Amino acid sequence: MTLWHGRFGDGPAEPLLAYTVSLPYDRRLAADDIAGSRAHVKGLVRGGILDGDEAGAILAALDQVEAELSDGTFAFQRSDEDIHTAVERRVTEVAGPAGGKLHTGRSRNDQVATDLRLYTKRSLVEVAAGVLALQRTLLARATEAGDAYLPGYTHLQRAQPVLLSHHLLAHGWALARDLDRLLATRVRADVSPLGAGALAGSSLPLDPVGTAADLGFAAVFDNSLDAVSDRDFVAEALFDLALLGVHLSRLGEEVVLWSTEEFGFLKLADAYATGSSMLPQKKNPDIAELARGRSGRLIGHLTGVLTTLKGLPLAYNRDLQEDKEPLFDAVDQVVLALAAMEGLLASSTFDTARMAAAADSPYAAATDLAEHLVEGGMPFRDAHAVVGGIVRAAIDGDQSMADLVAAHDALGPDAVRLLEPGVSVTRRTTRGGAGPGPVAEQMDRYRARLAADHERLDRG
């Protein structure tokens, strides 16, 4: 029996049920649906719509349904179109006539919006905790790295040497922005739609403010039409997750590159690598590759939901059923990716000697030579041209770059020291730069940020 059977002479056709059913995936909202139902019952009592005996019977039935769902004994039926229908049907079976009053003053429109906001609030905190764990691992590896350095790249061409710790924390700061976005989206999702009804509220003495407080929401809806149709919080969450996925993809891309024999900067632990079914020598960075590949899936979820929302008139439309699967999958994939990438980075070994050898090319000190000339009073464009000419001559000619620098009137033997291994990276002194001094200060700021974000998560 459907929730709307009174209006129809015939039961729903099998193709309709098969196409519209959402129970296979929205059953994960069961705990949220039961929590919302408990709050709704308490609100109906405060409004004088339910008496104490009726409320007690319904609440006891909700407890039983929760237990059955938890232990796997809940028996779903063909008519259970979604988790909301299933819970209400079973509550009515257990509580008898009182159960038929559970839906008083409530629509599945405000019910599902409430459930989904509760799920989103909780899930964003779970994702944020995973982000923080990965950030802590990056800090630990950056601390272990000490004075190790490697080439920094632009256009995937070697540019200037940077401390390994500086490179790792670059990913950490991007993740800090991700965490900030997740928590900001949670704030905007923290609004209760319960009491908005199908679209216009109710003539019954409901208690939206009280039910919002019972459910732990920080605010209550201001407009019933907006309350049941708003999925901004889903779109925002999907954007946050997609951008987080992009950041994980970038980190994964570097793991893929660094673990190749061509780079040789990183060695994967056996537990976080895979082999080949045909090539015995292979050790593959599948976690990093999947983090890279699944970012497209996350972007697709965001695009799909935005496309669904763009053409909808107020208020609720069944199109909004398409908000759940993308959100559920995005949360699942990001939670898995964060844990896998955290384990991969925690267990990997950096080949710092290989990194240093790649960074110690004299050409990597070209900017230092130009800045040396600037310190002597030469305009930067002139200095750039002088050093560029030396680099070209070294590449094309028989003399080394050191010999050319030593022989140049504006540089000379003193400037040759800038080409020595490990010197260039020590010369970055500006705030946020890649040298030892700025990086030490940066790590202090990063630790403080992690501590502050940890407190934000603890506050919920």
N, C-alpha and C positions, 0 to 999 in steps of 0.2 A: 504494500500500500504506500503510495506517495504522499508527500505532505500537502499536495494540492488536489487530491482525488475527488473532493466534493464538487469541483467545477467541471469535471470531465465525465462523459458517459462511458468511455472506453479507457482501458489501461494503456500505458505507454507501449509503443512498438519496440521490439527487440533492437532494431537498428538505432532508434533514438537513445535507448539506454546504453548501448555499446559505445555510441559516439559521445555522449554527454557525461558519462560517469567519470568521477575524479577520485573515487575512493582508493584506487591503487597507489596514488601518490600523496593524497592529502591526509591519509591516516596518520602521517607523522605529526599532524596538528592535534592529535587526540588529547594530549595532556593540556594543551592550551584551550581546547574546546571545553574540556571539563572544568578547568579553572574559570573560564568565562561564564559557564553555566552556574557554577557555585555563586559567583558574584551576582549574577542576574537574579538568582533565587533570593539572596539576601536583600537585594534591592526591592524585589516584589513584596517581601515581608515588610520592609520599611514603608512601602507605599500602601500597605493594607490590602494588597491583592491576594496574597497567600497568608493563611494562618500558620501557626506554629507546627501543627500536626502535618499539614501538607508539605511545608518546607522541610520538616524532618524526614518525611518519607522520600522526597525527591533527593535530598542531600545524601541519605543512606544509599539510595539507588545509584547515585553518581559515584559514591565510594565503591560500590560493587562493580560497576562498569569499569572503573579505573583499575581495579584489581584483576578483572577478567582480561582486560587489554594487556596488562602487565605480564600476567602469567600465560598468555596465549590461549586461554579458554574462551575468549569472546567469539561468538558464532556470527559471522557476517552473513547477511542474506542478500538475495538477488535484488531486492528493492532498496538496498542501502546505496543510494546514489553517491553519497559522500560521507565523510566522517561525522558531519553534523546530524545527518539523517540517521545514521547508525546509532549514535549515542542516544539521541532522543527516542528512537524506537525501543531500544533496550531499557532505558529508564522507565518508559511507560509500561513495559512488560513487568518490570520489577516493582514499581511504585503503584501500579494500578491507576485509577482515575486521576489521582494527584499528578501523575507524570504528564498527563495531557495539558497541564497548566504551565509546564516548563517554558513553552515557547510564547507565553503571553507577553505582548508588548515587544516582541523581538522578531527580527527577520533574519534569514540567512545572510542578508546583505551586510547588516552591521555585525552579525555574528562572525562571519568569515574575516571581515576587516579587522575585528578585534583579535581573533586567533592569529592572523598573519602578523599583526604588529607585535604581539607577544613573542612569537617565534623570531621575528627579525631582531627585536631588542636582545634576546638571549643569544642568538647566533652571532650577531656582530661582536658581542663581548667575547665569545669563543674564538672567533677569528682574530680579534685584537690580541688575545692572550697568545695565540700562535705566532703572531707578528712579533710580539715582545720577546718570545723565546728565541726566535731567529735573530733578533737584534742583539740579544745577550751573547749568543754564540759568535756573532761577528765581532763583538767587543772582546770576547775571550781570545779569539784568533788574532785580532789586531794587537792585543796586549802581548801575546806570545811572540808576535813577529819582531818586536824590538826594532832594531835599525835595518832590518831587511828591506831591500828596495827592488824595484822592477821598472821596466819601461812603462811610462804612461803613453796612451795612444790617442791620436785623432785620425779619423778616416781609416782606422785600423793600421796606421803607419806609426812607427815609433816616433815619439815626440820628445818628452822630457822624462827623466827619472823621477819616480815618486816613491815614497815609503809604502810598503805593502799595507801597513796599518791604515794609511790614508786612503788607499784604494778600497779596502774592505769597509771602512766607515762611510764611504760614499754610498754604498748600498744601504748601510744602516740608516743614514739620514733620509733616504728615499722612503724606507719603511716607516720611519717616524712620521712622515707626512701621511702615509697610508693609515697608520693607527689613528692619527688625528682626525682624518676624514671619517673613519668608521665610527668613532665615538660621537662626532658631530651629527652624523646621520642618525645614530641611535637617539640623540636628543630630539630630533625632529620627528622620529617615529614614536616618541613617547607620549602619544595623545590617544585617549580612549574614544572609539567610535560607538561604544555600546550605549544604546538608547536612541540612536538615530533611526531605528526601525528600517523599513524598506527604503525610505528616502525622505520622509517628512516628519519623523518623530512619532509621537503617540498622544492620544487623548487620555491615556491612563496615567496615574501618578507614579511615573518611573523615577528613578534616582540616578541619573547619569554621573553626577558628581561623586556620590557614594560608591557606585560600582567601580568608577575609575580609581578611587582610593583603595578599594579592596584588592584591585588587580595590580596595584603598584604603579599606575600611570601617573605621570607628573602633571598632565593637563587633560582637559575634556574638550571635545569638539565644539566648535562655534556654529557650524552650519551643517544641518543633517544631509543635505545634498552632497556637499563636499566630503563629509565623513565617510559615506558609503562608496563614493566613486574615486576617492584619492588613492593613488598608488605611487605618488611621488617618492615615498619612502622605499618602495621596491626598486624603482628606477635608480634612485640615489645609491642604494645598497649595491645594485648590480654595477653601477659605475665604479664605486669604490673597489669592489672585488675585481672588476676588469682591469683597473689601473694597477692594483696590487699584483694581479696576474702578469701584467706587462713588466712590472719591476722584477718579479720572479723569473720571467722569461729572459730578461737582460742578464740577470745573475746566472741563470742556467746557460746562456750562450757563452759567457766567459768560462764557466766550468768546462763546457764542451771544448772550447779552444785551448784552454790552459792544460787540459789533460791529454791533448794530442802529443804525439812524438815530436811534431814540428815545433810546438811551444815548449812542452815539457816542464811547465811551471807547477803542476799539481798532479799528485798521485791519488787515485781513488782507493778507499778501503774496499776490500773484497765484499764486505757485507752490503755496501752501497753501490755496487756495480753489477753488471750482468755480462754473460759470455755469449759466444756465438754457437749456433747449432752446427756450423760447418767449419769455422775457422778457430782452431784451438788456441791461437795466440791472443785472441781479442779480449779486451776488457772495456766494456762500453758504458758510457755515462747516461744510462736510460732515464734516470730521475731528472737530470738536467734537461734532456731532450723533451721529456713529457711536460715539464714545467714550461718549456718554450712552446711546445705544440698546443697545449691546452689553453694558452692565453687566447688563441683564436676562438676557442669554444666560449670563453667568458665574454669576449667582445660580441660574439654572436648572440648570447643571451641578452645582453644590454640592448643591442640593436633590435632584436625581436620584440622585447617588451615596449620599447619606445614606439615602434611601429604600431603595435597593438593599441597603445594609448592615444596616438595622435588623432584618430578619427572618431573618438567616442563622444556622443552627446551625454549630458547629465541625465539620470544619475547612474545607477548600476546597469551594466550590460554583461551578458554572459561571456563576452570576450575576456572579461577580467579573470576568468578561470585560468587563462594562459599566463598569469603572473607567478604561479607557484612552482611549476617544474623548473623554469630557468633559475629562480631564486634558490630552490633546494639544491639543485645540481651545482650552482656556482659556489654555494657555501661548502658543500661536500668536497668539491675539487680543490678549493683553496685551502681548506683545513688539512687535507691530505698532502698537498704540495708543500705547505709550510713545514709540516713535521718531517717530510722526506728530505727537503732541502736542508733543514736544520741538522738532521743526522748526517747527511752527506758532508756538509762543511765541517761539522765537529770532528769527523773521523778522517778527513783527508790530510795528506801530508804535502806541505809546500816545499818545492825544491828551490831554496833561496839562492843557492850557488848558480843554478841555471838562470834564475831571474836576474841576478847581478851581472852575469856574463852578457846577457842580452841588453842590459841597461848601460853597460860601460863603453859602448861605442863612442869614440870621440865626437861623432856627429851629434850625439844627444846633448852635448854641451854647447851647441852653436848659440843658443839664446844667452847663455852665460857669457860667452865671448862678446856678443853684441852689447849686453848690459855693462860689461867691463869697459867697453869703449864709451858708452854713455856716461859712465862715472867719470871718465876723463874729459868730458865736455863735448863729445861728438854727438850730433843729432841722431836720433834713433834710426831714421830712414837711411842715413849714410852708413851707420854701423851695420845695419841689416845687409846693405849691399856689399860691404867689405867682407863680412863673414860668409855671405852667400858665395862670393867669388872664391874664397879660400876653400869652402866645401866642394865647389865645382872642380877646382884645380886638383884637390886631393883625390877626388873620384876619377878624374880623367887622366891625371899625370902620374909621375913616378915618385913624387915626394909624399910623405905622410902629412896628415893634417898637423901633427905636432911640429914637424919641421917647417911647414908653411907659416904657422902661428909664430914660431920663434924668430923667423926671418922677417916678419912683417914690421914695418916701422912703427905702426900704431899699437902693436901688441907686444911682441918680444918674448924673451924667455920666461919672464914672470907670469905671463898669461898662460903658458903651457900647463901650469899646475891645475888650471881649471879643467883640463882634459883627463886628469888622473882619475882612476876608478873610485867611485863613491863620493867624489867632491861635489859634483853638480847638485845632488839631492839635498846636500846640507845648506845650499845657498838660498833655498826658498824660505823667506822670513816673514812674509805678510800674513795677516790673519786669515785662517782657513786654508793656508797653503800647504804644500806637500813636504816641507822640511821638518826636522826634528822639533824645533821650538813650537811652531804653530800646531803641529800634530799633537804634541803633549797637551797644549791648551784645549785643543778640540776634543781630545779624549775626556778631559774633565767635564766639558760641556755636555758631551754625549752621555757620560755616566749620570750626570744630574738630570738629563732629559729622561733617561730610562727610569730613574727613581721616581720622578714626577709622574710618568705615565703608569708606572706600577701602582702608585697611589690612586690614580684616576680609575684604573680597572678595579681596584679593591673597593672603591666607593660605589661601583656598579653602574 
